[in-house]
């Protein structure tokens, strides 16, 4: 049977299982007696083993099977596992992650499981006796359970006719039921499930739970169409019919009255499959077509304004309403929670705090905040940089914190929330904060500023230096920090996503880094302007105000034109000229925009108005070195260039620094 068509689904689910296992192992290390988490670990590990075996990845299946034996120790004993056991399990998860990446890129496992299996088995006592117990005849277990007066339930799980991987779903159903009792027998057996290709799974389980609990548990497995649970404790003549069919090694127990089972009450239908996996390329194509529809709708709206056709105005209103509803729905389909990124941090903080010898309390909030899939995919690395910097540079050691009158355990808080059309993600620590004098000395050592400039470095200037390429305050370069690529990479990545990074700090109290990102990269609200006869777009949430230049004083200071406002003096920049398109002949208006840390007045010829634009990335030969973040096709076929407000304001304020000082 060719299973290659199922490989993308297998990899996607396996990566989710690995992420959940990382989180669960770290959680159970902190709270050893968390029985719910222990149950989750067994369910996930069992599913991962079954999926891997079914797909033919025997090395992964062998490693996960050995891990299950260690997890059995976790279930049998109180007080959790020793640090050594947790470390070995986490190393196994790392090895599995590498194996899945190799399968994705090379088509092979690339896993040497033998050394890890040896280490896992070294952690297990009485391993041989547990193996012997697994070889016991399941039928005898059923009979003994009945003889002991225990409640035996018969669970019949029916898979959907369209299920792609029945063996995997059978593994998952049996594993899910095992969390609620002792599996006495099953069809198929746990050892023979790899060859299962049917649609009906039968499980006999000794359990103290109600039948509704088991039914809901099995129904939660993907691709399950129905579940029936009946009481098999007092089945008539059960002892005479409990002989396994020796010709079918996959059958462990046969119900005596198959006809009665068929006449049982109708299986309860459940909406188990509440989600559908869709290839990311299809979502991108859907968004592309939605963008084309927005462009055509805008064009039709402009034509309708000049056409005197009866009923056309109402028809355009109906079209606009329907297409906007469709646009909203398409945008929601692409949204995923930032939890996909947040889930990696408990493991990261656990490993780094142990390496650095620091005590850290990680607090996550707002994990359900949703962002465009493309934004979430690109957000991981910048957040990892910020977290590593907080742990290494921000938080002090336990001894230093106690000497400063702080709790020995530092706090690292990562949060996310919506703010208008943007998402704010904060990384806050209660560490030592930023010392401007220390930053200034390091900058001078690296030749970024002169020795004479050190006394003039305040907190705002210190933060800007931290974002300079090649800058680091680390005394010694290590695998955690010190290479000077972290904060510069953070700002570059976030700007490419159309966002901004702000940082605030108070010496001795802590530091907060805040990332502001648009909800989506595909469609944006923008102010459309014209300069030098060309259309430009400015992200709407960066626009503070628009004004006519003739209504405000314009002064020349140190050779630079400055706009005098009540709340400050701003440099004026000719938009088209700054982007290499010539100087505007008659710039009558100005758009006051906000960058990362500065404001600027962009001089333009015309204000066209607010537009919903479908954004597209620019080729490197067009965008390289210029303050542009993309382009958008207008209804008339022209291409509007999207202004990178952070880049243009930073460059303009650096050039106008002498004039601002004089003003």
Secondary structure, 3 states (H helix, E strand, C coil): CCCHHHHHHHHHHHHHHHHHHHHHHHHHHHCCCCHHHHHHHHHHHHHHHHHHHHHCCHHHHHHHHHHHHHHHHHHHCCCCCCHHHHHHHHHHHHHHHHHHHHHHHHCCCCCCCHHHHHHHHHCCCCHHHHHHHHCCCHHHHHHHHHHCCCCEEEEEEEECCCCCCHHHHHHHHHHHHHCCCEEEEEECCCCCHHHCCCCEEEEEEECCCCHHHHHHHHHCCCCEEEEEEEECCCCCCHHHHCCCCCCCCCCCCCCCCHHHHHCCCCCEECCCCCCCCCCHHHHHHHHHHHHHHHHHHHHHHHHHCCCCCCCHHHHHHHHHHHHHHHHHHHHHHCEEECHHHHCCHHHHHHHHHHHHCCCEEEEEECCCCEEEHHHHHHHHHHHHHHHHHHHHHHCCCHHHHHHCCCCCCEEEEEEEEEECCEEEEEEEECCCCCCHHHHHHHHHHCCCCCHHHHHHCCHHHHHHHHCCCCCCCCCCCCCCCCCCCHHHHHHHHHHHCCCEEEEEEECCCEEEEEEEEECCCCEEEEEEEEECCEEEEEEHHHEEEEEEHHHCCEEEECCEEEEEECCEEEEEEEHHHHCCCCCCCCCCEEEEEECCCCEEEEEECEEEEEEEEEEECCCHHHHCCCCEEEEEECCCCCEEEEECHHHHHHHHHHHCHHHHHHC
